[in-house]
Amino acid sequence: MNFASIDSIHIELFDKFQQGGVIMGPMFLMSIAALAVFVERVLFLHRNQIHSRSFLAGIENSLSKGRLVEALTVCQDTPGPAAAMVKAGLMTFRKTDDEIREAVREAAVVELGPIKRRVGALAAIAHAAPLFGLLGTVIGLIDAFSQYEEQGVYLNAGFLATGMWQALISTATGLALSAVCVLGHHFLVGRVRSMTHEMEWLGQELLVSFVKIKADANVAIEEEKEDDEAAGSESED
């Protein structure tokens, strides 16, 4: 395909855009907004996605060695809401299980807000676009019938076709924009749902790990006490 054919396609598309009437301006702005929201959300979710199993394994390894500060540092250096939720749990590591559970739950509620932000904007555009297309259709029909009323049987077919073109192009544009936004919204909702389930799993596994690590630490302390008592009785003998 040469440059001349590309230019002709651009010119034809621009002509069709103009034939869609004044309603094409707002729909063009909505399409730009939808694209910006979709790209921003995809990049945000991608940056904040982590491998939960390996991340939790690293936290458990640090805690099993008694390195709470190291585990907090790992959370601090790891982006995303899941790491922030785990950090909130680590801050209450030495408290009761109920207090840890409440801290994790509160952190999860706070961190889920940025994940879901602006996703609803795509749904709003998907619902509004067909209405704008319908409005363009009505405006086009009104213009066509106004021309017919003014000129009657002497109406030039070109004037009538202009109104029909406006009605059809605005409707098609609204439906196309709505379909694309629905698909984009469905994709983002799936990603958000996946991250939400991942955070739920991570929170539950974190609490189980805390209980296990604390139990192992208590067993180690008891064994150390028994060894000290045994050593003391041997020295007395």
Buried (B, 14 or more C-beta within 10 A) or exposed (E): EEEEEEEEEEEEEEEBBEBBBEBBEBBBEBBEBBBEBBEEBBEBBEEBBBEBEEBBEBBBEBBBEEEBEBBBEBBEEBEBBBBBBBBBBBBBBEEEEEEBBBBBBEBBEEBBEEBBBBBEBBBBBBEBBBEBBBBBBBBBBEBBEEBBEEEEEEBEEEBBEBBBBBBBBBBBBBBBBBEBBBEBBEBBBEBBEEBBEBBEBBBEBBBEBBEEBBEEEEEEEEEEEEEEEEEEEEEEE
